[in-house]
Amino acid sequence: MSKMLRFIAGVHRVEAGEVNEATFYVMNTTVNRNGWGVSDKALEEALPTLHDKPLGCGPDYKIDVHYPEPMNVGIFYKATKPDGYALGTATITDEYVWEKLTAGEWGPISVVINSFRETCSKCGKVITELEDP
């Protein structure tokens, strides 16, 4: 069983060149006020899973919610972890999206993560299968 977790991530860098690319801040290892966080090891292991994943938005460029069949507007080709946080870089393949990003009209993206194993940060117990941990 996997759980889908969602959060907002910001644009880190937008760069035109041979290809148009944008780098997004994806996640860090800071534990939040609820005690939830991603370990450095888990973040490191997750980086390769971002490669070749689509960057999408809703039909007609809607960005208000997650859509089950998004319109692909780019593809992630690189993920790095400079210092306890992850960055994902995508080639932007849609000119309209590129214009919105470079104009600063579009910034944050909503990241969807599928977790396959969750453990309690206090006791270490695996809680993935629990309905309401």
MITI-474981 format. One record per residue: residue number from 0; residue in one letter; x, y negated, z negated of N, C-alpha, C in turn. Coordinates in Angstrom, 1 decimal, padded with zeros to 4 digits. Layout:
ATOM / NUM / A / X / Y / Z / X / Y / Z / X / Y / Z
...
This chain:
ATOM / 0 / M / 000.8 / 001.2 / 000.0 / 000.0 / 000.0 / 000.0 / 000.9 / -001.2 / 000.0
ATOM / 1 / S / 000.5 / -002.2 / 000.8 / 001.3 / -003.5 / 000.7 / 000.3 / -004.6 / 000.4
ATOM / 2 / K / 000.9 / -005.6 / -000.2 / 000.1 / -006.8 / -000.5 / 000.5 / -008.0 / 000.4
ATOM / 3 / M / -000.4 / -008.8 / 000.8 / 000.0 / -009.9 / 001.6 / 000.0 / -011.2 / 000.7
ATOM / 4 / L / 001.2 / -011.8 / 000.7 / 001.4 / -013.0 / 000.0 / 001.6 / -014.2 / 000.9
ATOM / 5 / R / 001.0 / -015.3 / 000.6 / 001.1 / -016.5 / 001.5 / 001.6 / -017.7 / 000.8
ATOM / 6 / F / 002.3 / -018.5 / 001.5 / 002.8 / -019.8 / 000.9 / 003.2 / -020.7 / 002.0
ATOM / 7 / I / 003.4 / -022.0 / 001.6 / 003.8 / -023.0 / 002.6 / 005.3 / -023.2 / 002.6
ATOM / 8 / A / 005.9 / -023.3 / 003.7 / 007.3 / -023.5 / 003.9 / 007.6 / -024.7 / 004.8
ATOM / 9 / G / 008.6 / -025.5 / 004.5 / 008.9 / -026.7 / 005.3 / 009.9 / -026.6 / 006.4
ATOM / 10 / V / 009.8 / -027.5 / 007.3 / 010.8 / -027.6 / 008.4 / 012.1 / -028.1 / 007.8
ATOM / 11 / H / 013.2 / -027.4 / 008.1 / 014.5 / -027.8 / 007.6 / 015.3 / -028.6 / 008.7
ATOM / 12 / R / 015.1 / -028.1 / 010.0 / 015.9 / -028.8 / 011.1 / 015.1 / -028.5 / 012.4
ATOM / 13 / V / 015.1 / -029.5 / 013.3 / 014.6 / -029.4 / 014.6 / 015.7 / -029.8 / 015.5
ATOM / 14 / E / 016.0 / -029.0 / 016.5 / 017.1 / -029.3 / 017.4 / 016.9 / -028.9 / 018.8
ATOM / 15 / A / 017.0 / -029.9 / 019.7 / 016.9 / -029.6 / 021.2 / 018.3 / -029.3 / 021.7
ATOM / 16 / G / 018.3 / -028.4 / 022.7 / 019.5 / -028.0 / 023.3 / 019.2 / -027.2 / 024.5
ATOM / 17 / E / 020.0 / -026.2 / 024.8 / 019.6 / -025.3 / 025.9 / 018.3 / -024.7 / 025.7
ATOM / 18 / V / 018.0 / -024.4 / 024.4 / 016.6 / -024.0 / 024.0 / 016.2 / -024.9 / 022.8
ATOM / 19 / N / 014.9 / -025.1 / 022.7 / 014.4 / -025.9 / 021.6 / 014.2 / -024.9 / 020.4
ATOM / 20 / E / 014.8 / -025.3 / 019.3 / 014.7 / -024.5 / 018.1 / 014.4 / -025.3 / 016.9
ATOM / 21 / A / 013.7 / -024.6 / 016.0 / 013.4 / -025.2 / 014.7 / 013.8 / -024.2 / 013.6
ATOM / 22 / T / 014.4 / -024.7 / 012.5 / 014.7 / -023.9 / 011.4 / 013.8 / -024.3 / 010.2
ATOM / 23 / F / 013.2 / -023.2 / 009.6 / 012.2 / -023.4 / 008.6 / 012.8 / -022.9 / 007.2
ATOM / 24 / Y / 012.6 / -023.6 / 006.2 / 012.9 / -023.1 / 004.8 / 011.8 / -022.1 / 004.5
ATOM / 25 / V / 012.2 / -020.9 / 004.2 / 011.3 / -019.8 / 004.1 / 011.0 / -019.5 / 002.6
ATOM / 26 / M / 012.0 / -019.2 / 001.8 / 011.8 / -018.8 / 000.4 / 013.1 / -018.9 / -000.4
ATOM / 27 / N / 013.0 / -019.0 / -001.7 / 014.2 / -019.0 / -002.6 / 014.0 / -018.0 / -003.7
ATOM / 28 / T / 015.0 / -017.9 / -004.5 / 015.0 / -016.9 / -005.6 / 014.5 / -017.5 / -006.9
ATOM / 29 / T / 014.0 / -018.7 / -006.9 / 013.6 / -019.4 / -008.2 / 012.3 / -018.7 / -008.7
ATOM / 30 / V / 012.3 / -018.4 / -010.0 / 011.1 / -017.8 / -010.6 / 010.1 / -019.0 / -010.9
ATOM / 31 / N / 008.8 / -018.8 / -010.5 / 007.9 / -019.9 / -010.7 / 007.3 / -019.8 / -012.1
ATOM / 32 / R / 006.4 / -020.7 / -012.4 / 005.8 / -020.8 / -013.7 / 005.0 / -019.6 / -014.1
ATOM / 33 / N / 004.5 / -018.8 / -013.1 / 003.8 / -017.6 / -013.4 / 004.7 / -016.4 / -013.6
ATOM / 34 / G / 006.0 / -016.7 / -013.5 / 007.0 / -015.6 / -013.7 / 007.2 / -014.8 / -012.4
ATOM / 35 / W / 006.7 / -015.3 / -011.3 / 006.9 / -014.6 / -010.0 / 008.1 / -015.1 / -009.3
ATOM / 36 / G / 008.8 / -014.2 / -008.7 / 010.0 / -014.6 / -007.9 / 010.5 / -013.4 / -007.1
ATOM / 37 / V / 011.4 / -013.7 / -006.3 / 012.1 / -012.7 / -005.4 / 013.5 / -012.6 / -005.9
ATOM / 38 / S / 014.0 / -011.4 / -006.1 / 015.4 / -011.3 / -006.5 / 016.3 / -011.6 / -005.3
ATOM / 39 / D / 017.5 / -011.9 / -005.6 / 018.5 / -012.2 / -004.6 / 018.7 / -011.0 / -003.7
ATOM / 40 / K / 018.7 / -009.8 / -004.3 / 018.9 / -008.6 / -003.5 / 017.7 / -008.4 / -002.5
ATOM / 41 / A / 016.4 / -008.6 / -003.0 / 015.3 / -008.5 / -002.2 / 015.3 / -009.5 / -001.1
ATOM / 42 / L / 015.7 / -010.7 / -001.4 / 015.8 / -011.8 / -000.3 / 016.8 / -011.4 / 000.7
ATOM / 43 / E / 017.9 / -010.9 / 000.3 / 019.0 / -010.5 / 001.2 / 018.5 / -009.3 / 002.1
ATOM / 44 / E / 017.8 / -008.4 / 001.5 / 017.2 / -007.2 / 002.3 / 016.1 / -007.6 / 003.3
ATOM / 45 / A / 015.4 / -008.7 / 002.9 / 014.3 / -009.1 / 003.7 / 014.7 / -009.9 / 005.0
ATOM / 46 / L / 015.9 / -010.5 / 004.9 / 016.3 / -011.4 / 006.0 / 016.2 / -010.8 / 007.4
ATOM / 47 / P / 016.7 / -009.5 / 007.6 / 016.6 / -009.0 / 008.9 / 015.2 / -008.7 / 009.4
ATOM / 48 / T / 014.2 / -008.6 / 008.5 / 012.9 / -008.4 / 008.9 / 012.2 / -009.6 / 009.6
ATOM / 49 / L / 012.9 / -010.7 / 009.5 / 012.3 / -011.9 / 010.2 / 012.7 / -012.0 / 011.7
ATOM / 50 / H / 013.8 / -011.3 / 012.1 / 014.2 / -011.3 / 013.5 / 013.1 / -010.7 / 014.4
ATOM / 51 / D / 012.9 / -011.4 / 015.5 / 011.9 / -011.1 / 016.5 / 010.5 / -011.2 / 016.1
ATOM / 52 / K / 010.2 / -011.8 / 015.0 / 008.8 / -012.0 / 014.5 / 008.3 / -013.3 / 015.2
ATOM / 53 / P / 007.0 / -013.3 / 015.6 / 006.5 / -014.5 / 016.2 / 006.2 / -015.7 / 015.3
ATOM / 54 / L / 006.3 / -016.9 / 015.8 / 005.9 / -018.1 / 015.1 / 004.5 / -018.4 / 015.8
ATOM / 55 / G / 003.5 / -018.5 / 015.0 / 002.2 / -018.6 / 015.7 / 001.3 / -019.7 / 015.0
ATOM / 56 / C / 000.3 / -020.0 / 015.7 / -000.8 / -020.9 / 015.2 / -002.1 / -020.4 / 015.8
ATOM / 57 / G / -003.2 / -021.1 / 015.3 / -004.5 / -020.6 / 015.7 / -004.8 / -021.0 / 017.2
ATOM / 58 / P / -005.9 / -020.5 / 017.7 / -006.3 / -020.9 / 019.0 / -006.5 / -022.4 / 019.1
ATOM / 59 / D / -006.2 / -022.9 / 020.3 / -006.2 / -024.4 / 020.5 / -005.4 / -025.1 / 019.5
ATOM / 60 / Y / -004.3 / -024.5 / 019.1 / -003.3 / -025.2 / 018.2 / -003.8 / -025.5 / 016.8
ATOM / 61 / K / -004.8 / -024.7 / 016.4 / -005.3 / -025.0 / 015.0 / -004.3 / -024.5 / 014.0
ATOM / 62 / I / -004.1 / -025.3 / 012.9 / -003.2 / -025.0 / 011.9 / -003.8 / -025.0 / 010.5
ATOM / 63 / D / -005.1 / -024.8 / 010.4 / -005.8 / -025.0 / 009.2 / -005.8 / -023.7 / 008.3
ATOM / 64 / V / -005.8 / -022.6 / 008.9 / -005.9 / -021.3 / 008.2 / -005.1 / -020.2 / 008.9
ATOM / 65 / H / -004.9 / -019.1 / 008.4 / -004.3 / -017.9 / 009.1 / -005.3 / -017.3 / 010.0
ATOM / 66 / Y / -004.9 / -017.0 / 011.2 / -005.8 / -016.4 / 012.2 / -005.3 / -015.0 / 012.5
ATOM / 67 / P / -006.3 / -014.0 / 012.6 / -005.9 / -012.6 / 012.8 / -005.1 / -012.4 / 014.1
ATOM / 68 / E / -005.4 / -013.2 / 015.1 / -004.7 / -013.1 / 016.4 / -004.1 / -014.4 / 016.8
ATOM / 69 / P / -003.0 / -014.8 / 016.2 / -002.5 / -016.1 / 016.4 / -001.9 / -016.3 / 017.9
ATOM / 70 / M / -001.9 / -017.5 / 018.3 / -001.2 / -017.9 / 019.5 / 000.3 / -018.0 / 019.3
ATOM / 71 / N / 001.1 / -017.2 / 019.9 / 002.5 / -017.2 / 019.7 / 003.1 / -018.4 / 020.4
ATOM / 72 / V / 003.9 / -019.2 / 019.6 / 004.5 / -020.4 / 020.1 / 006.0 / -020.5 / 020.0
ATOM / 73 / G / 006.5 / -019.3 / 019.5 / 008.0 / -019.2 / 019.3 / 008.3 / -017.9 / 018.7
ATOM / 74 / I / 009.6 / -017.6 / 018.6 / 010.1 / -016.3 / 018.1 / 011.3 / -016.6 / 017.2
ATOM / 75 / F / 011.3 / -015.9 / 016.1 / 012.4 / -016.1 / 015.1 / 013.6 / -015.2 / 015.7
ATOM / 76 / Y / 014.7 / -015.8 / 015.7 / 015.9 / -015.0 / 016.2 / 017.1 / -015.0 / 015.2
ATOM / 77 / K / 016.9 / -015.8 / 014.1 / 018.0 / -015.9 / 013.1 / 017.5 / -016.1 / 011.7
ATOM / 78 / A / 018.0 / -015.5 / 010.8 / 017.7 / -015.7 / 009.4 / 019.0 / -015.8 / 008.6
ATOM / 79 / T / 019.1 / -016.8 / 007.7 / 020.3 / -016.9 / 006.9 / 019.9 / -017.2 / 005.5
ATOM / 80 / K / 020.9 / -017.0 / 004.6 / 020.7 / -017.3 / 003.2 / 021.9 / -018.1 / 002.7
ATOM / 81 / P / 021.9 / -019.4 / 002.9 / 023.0 / -020.2 / 002.5 / 023.4 / -020.2 / 001.0
ATOM / 82 / D / 022.4 / -020.3 / 000.1 / 022.7 / -020.4 / -001.3 / 021.5 / -020.1 / -002.1
ATOM / 83 / G / 021.0 / -018.9 / -002.1 / 019.9 / -018.5 / -002.9 / 018.5 / -018.9 / -002.3
ATOM / 84 / Y / 018.5 / -019.2 / -001.0 / 017.3 / -019.5 / -000.3 / 017.4 / -019.0 / 001.1
ATOM / 85 / A / 016.3 / -018.7 / 001.7 / 016.3 / -018.2 / 003.1 / 015.9 / -019.3 / 004.1
ATOM / 86 / L / 016.5 / -019.3 / 005.2 / 016.1 / -020.1 / 006.4 / 015.9 / -019.2 / 007.6
ATOM / 87 / G / 014.8 / -019.5 / 008.3 / 014.5 / -018.8 / 009.5 / 014.5 / -019.7 / 010.7
ATOM / 88 / T / 015.3 / -019.4 / 011.8 / 015.3 / -020.2 / 012.9 / 014.6 / -019.5 / 014.1
ATOM / 89 / A / 013.7 / -020.3 / 014.7 / 012.9 / -019.8 / 015.8 / 013.1 / -020.6 / 017.1
ATOM / 90 / T / 013.1 / -020.0 / 018.2 / 013.1 / -020.6 / 019.5 / 011.6 / -021.0 / 019.7
ATOM / 91 / I / 011.4 / -022.3 / 020.0 / 010.1 / -022.8 / 020.2 / 009.8 / -022.7 / 021.7
ATOM / 92 / T / 008.8 / -021.9 / 022.1 / 008.5 / -021.7 / 023.5 / 007.3 / -022.5 / 024.1
ATOM / 93 / D / 006.7 / -023.2 / 023.2 / 005.5 / -024.0 / 023.6 / 005.8 / -025.5 / 023.6
ATOM / 94 / E / 005.7 / -026.2 / 024.7 / 006.0 / -027.6 / 024.8 / 005.2 / -028.5 / 023.9
ATOM / 95 / Y / 003.9 / -028.2 / 023.8 / 003.0 / -029.0 / 022.9 / 003.5 / -028.9 / 021.4
ATOM / 96 / V / 003.8 / -027.7 / 021.0 / 004.3 / -027.5 / 019.6 / 005.6 / -028.2 / 019.4
ATOM / 97 / W / 006.5 / -028.1 / 020.4 / 007.8 / -028.8 / 020.3 / 007.6 / -030.3 / 020.2
ATOM / 98 / E / 006.6 / -030.9 / 020.9 / 006.3 / -032.3 / 020.8 / 005.8 / -032.6 / 019.4
ATOM / 99 / K / 005.0 / -031.8 / 018.8 / 004.4 / -032.0 / 017.5 / 005.6 / -031.9 / 016.4
ATOM / 100 / L / 006.4 / -031.0 / 016.6 / 007.6 / -030.8 / 015.6 / 008.5 / -032.0 / 015.7
ATOM / 101 / T / 008.9 / -032.4 / 016.9 / 009.9 / -033.4 / 017.0 / 009.3 / -034.8 / 016.6
ATOM / 102 / A / 008.0 / -035.0 / 016.8 / 007.3 / -036.2 / 016.4 / 007.1 / -036.3 / 014.9
ATOM / 103 / G / 007.3 / -035.1 / 014.2 / 007.1 / -035.1 / 012.7 / 005.7 / -034.9 / 012.4
ATOM / 104 / E / 004.8 / -034.6 / 013.4 / 003.4 / -034.4 / 013.1 / 003.1 / -033.1 / 012.5
ATOM / 105 / W / 003.9 / -032.1 / 012.9 / 003.8 / -030.8 / 012.3 / 005.1 / -030.5 / 011.5
ATOM / 106 / G / 004.9 / -030.0 / 010.3 / 006.1 / -029.8 / 009.5 / 006.0 / -028.5 / 008.8
ATOM / 107 / P / 005.2 / -028.4 / 007.7 / 005.1 / -027.2 / 006.9 / 004.5 / -026.1 / 007.7
ATOM / 108 / I / 005.0 / -024.9 / 007.5 / 004.4 / -023.7 / 008.1 / 003.9 / -022.8 / 006.9
ATOM / 109 / S / 003.0 / -022.0 / 007.2 / 002.5 / -021.1 / 006.1 / 003.1 / -019.7 / 006.4
ATOM / 110 / V / 003.8 / -019.2 / 005.4 / 004.5 / -017.9 / 005.6 / 003.7 / -016.8 / 005.0
ATOM / 111 / V / 003.6 / -015.7 / 005.7 / 002.9 / -014.5 / 005.2 / 004.0 / -013.4 / 005.0
ATOM / 112 / I / 004.0 / -012.9 / 003.8 / 004.9 / -011.8 / 003.4 / 004.1 / -010.6 / 003.0
ATOM / 113 / N / 004.5 / -009.5 / 003.5 / 003.9 / -008.2 / 003.1 / 004.9 / -007.6 / 002.1
ATOM / 114 / S / 004.5 / -007.4 / 000.9 / 005.3 / -006.7 / -000.1 / 004.9 / -005.2 / -000.2
ATOM / 115 / F / 005.9 / -004.4 / -000.3 / 005.7 / -003.0 / -000.3 / 006.0 / -002.4 / -001.7
ATOM / 116 / R / 006.7 / -003.2 / -002.5 / 007.1 / -002.8 / -003.9 / 007.1 / -004.0 / -004.8
ATOM / 117 / E / 006.4 / -003.9 / -005.9 / 006.4 / -005.0 / -006.8 / 006.7 / -004.5 / -008.2
ATOM / 118 / T / 007.6 / -005.2 / -008.9 / 007.9 / -004.8 / -010.2 / 007.8 / -005.9 / -011.2
ATOM / 119 / C / 007.4 / -005.6 / -012.4 / 007.3 / -006.6 / -013.5 / 008.6 / -007.1 / -013.8
ATOM / 120 / S / 008.7 / -008.5 / -013.8 / 010.0 / -009.1 / -014.0 / 010.4 / -009.0 / -015.5
ATOM / 121 / K / 009.5 / -008.7 / -016.4 / 009.9 / -008.6 / -017.8 / 010.3 / -007.2 / -018.2
ATOM / 122 / C / 009.4 / -006.2 / -017.8 / 009.7 / -004.8 / -018.2 / 010.3 / -003.9 / -017.2
ATOM / 123 / G / 010.2 / -004.3 / -015.9 / 010.7 / -003.5 / -014.8 / 009.8 / -002.4 / -014.3
ATOM / 124 / K / 008.5 / -002.4 / -014.8 / 007.6 / -001.4 / -014.4 / 007.1 / -001.7 / -013.0
ATOM / 125 / V / 006.9 / -000.6 / -012.1 / 006.4 / -000.8 / -010.8 / 004.9 / -001.0 / -010.9
ATOM / 126 / I / 004.5 / -002.2 / -010.3 / 003.1 / -002.5 / -010.4 / 002.4 / -002.6 / -009.1
ATOM / 127 / T / 003.0 / -002.1 / -008.1 / 002.5 / -002.2 / -006.7 / 001.1 / -001.5 / -006.6
ATOM / 128 / E / 000.9 / -000.4 / -007.2 / -000.4 / 000.3 / -007.0 / -001.5 / -000.2 / -007.9
ATOM / 129 / L / -001.2 / -001.0 / -008.9 / -002.2 / -001.5 / -009.8 / -003.1 / -002.5 / -009.2
ATOM / 130 / E / -004.4 / -002.3 / -009.4 / -005.4 / -003.2 / -008.8 / -005.3 / -004.6 / -009.3
ATOM / 131 / D / -005.1 / -004.8 / -010.7 / -005.0 / -006.1 / -011.3 / -004.0 / -006.0 / -012.4
ATOM / 132 / P / -002.7 / -006.2 / -012.0 / -001.6 / -006.1 / -012.9 / -001.7 / -007.2 / -013.9
